[in-house]
Amino acid sequence: MKIAIVVAGGVDRSGTIRVIPCILWLIQRLVEAGDEVHVFALQQEPEPGRWKLLGASVYNAGSRPRSVRIARAIAAEHQRGRFHAIHAFGSWTGAIAGLVGRLLGVPVIVTFVGSEVARLEAIGFGSLLTVRGRATTKLAARWAYAVTVQSDFMRTLACQAGIEAVRVTLGVSTRDWKLSRPRRRIAGQPLRILHIANL
C-alpha cells in the first residue's frame, strides 16, 4: 500500500531529537511490512525540505503557507502514484488531510492525540474551548473515514462532542524499549508515575 502520514512535526531528520516515538514506530512498522510511506510535516523545520527517515520519504512544509504547501505536496505525490490511505495526527492536520482526501478520493484516518476533544476551562486547555478549535475538530472528524483516540476517556469526550471514535492506543517499539517485569506494589502506597510531555 502507499500511505500518507500527515503530522505537525515529530519526524526530525536525525531520528532521535524532536521526534515522537510512537509515530516513528508506526512508520517503521509500515515500511517493514512493505508499504510505501510518505510523511508530510507541517512545521518540523522552519524551511521547506525533504529527507528519508526509517525508509519513508519526509516532506516538510516549513514556513507559511504550510497548509497549502502540504496539500499540494500530497496531491503531487498522489499524481505520481495513488495513495491508498491518508493518516493524520491532530485536528488541524486532520482537516487538511480530510479535504485533500475528499478531493482525491482517498480515505482518511484521523488520530486525535490529546487536546482535540478536551475542554478544561480551569486551565484553559482544549480545542473545544474556542470557536476555531471546535470547527477544526468537527471538520477533521466529518471528513475522516475513521477517527481514533488514545483512551476510553478520550472516546467518551469525543462522543460528548458528537464524534464517533475508536480507541487505538499508540505505543513504542518493544524492540527498542524493552519490557520489564511488573514490580510488586505495596497496598495503600501511592503509585508513582513519571510522564514527560508538554501542553
C-alpha positions, -999 to +999 in steps of 0.1 A: +000+000+000+010+036-005+003+056+027+005+093+035+010+103+071+003+139+080+018+153+112+026+187+127+061+175+135+079+148+154+099+134+124+132+152+126+158+141+101+181+129+130+156+103+140+165+110+177+157+146+186+124+164+182+107+131+174+076+114+185+085+077+192+051+063+185+050+079+151+085+067+143+074+032+153+043+034+131+065+045+101+090+017+108+063-010+111+046+001+079+079+003+059+090-031+073+056-046+062+064-034+026+043-003+025+054+028+007+052+056+033+053+093+027+053+117+057+041+153+054+051+175+083+037+210+087+065+225+108+093+202+116+118+228+103+114+265+095+124+259+058+108+235+034+128+203+029+128+166+021+146+137+037+145+100+043+136+086+077+133+049+085+127+041+049+099+067+045+101+099+024+095+130+046+083+163+032+085+194+055+063+224+046+084+249+066+071+285+068+037+298+057+016+289+038+021+255+054-014+241+048-013+250+011+022+235+007+012+203+024-020+199+004-001+205-029+027+181-019+002+153-011-017+159-044+016+159-063+027+126-048-007+112-054-003+120-091+030+100-092+012+070-077-022+068-060-024+068-022-044+041-006-049+059+027-040+091+044-035+091+082-034+124+100-025+132+136-043+161+152-073+182+142-056+208+120-037+182+101-068+161+101-088+189+085-062+194+058-059+157+051-097+153+051-101+180+025-073+166+003-087+131+008-121+141-004-107+159-034-085+129-043-110+102-034-087+087-007-099+075+027-086+094+057-080+082+092-076+110+118-060+103+152-068+127+179-038+128+202-050+149+232-064+184+231-088+180+202-117+167+223-108+184+256-124+214+272-107+221+305-118+257+313-100+258+347-066+256+329-075+270+295-068+237+278-086+221+249-096+227+213-132+227+222-127+260+242-126+281+210-148+285+180-119+278+157-108+247+177-144+233+177-147+240+139-114+224+131-121+193+152-156+189+137-142+193+101-115+168+107-140+143+122-166+149+095-142+144+066-125+113+081-133+078+072-125+069+108-114+088+139-092+071+165-083+082+201-059+071+227-081+060+256-117+052+266-117+086+284-110+104+251-136+083+234-162+095+259-151+131+254-154+126+216-188+111+220-199+141+241-187+163+213-208+143+188-178+125+173-177+087+169-143+074+176-125+041+181-098+036+207-065+026+192-037+032+217-003+043+203+028+027+217+065+024+211+087-003+197+092-031+222+124-040+202+138-006+212+121-002+245+124-035+264+096-047+285+104-052+322+087-075+347+059-059+367+070-047+402+050-055+433+031-026+447+026-023+484-011-020+491-020+015+502+012+031+488+007+057+461+016+048+425+045+069+413+045+076+376+068+098+356+051+113+325+070+137+303+050+159+279+041+194+271+010+215+267 
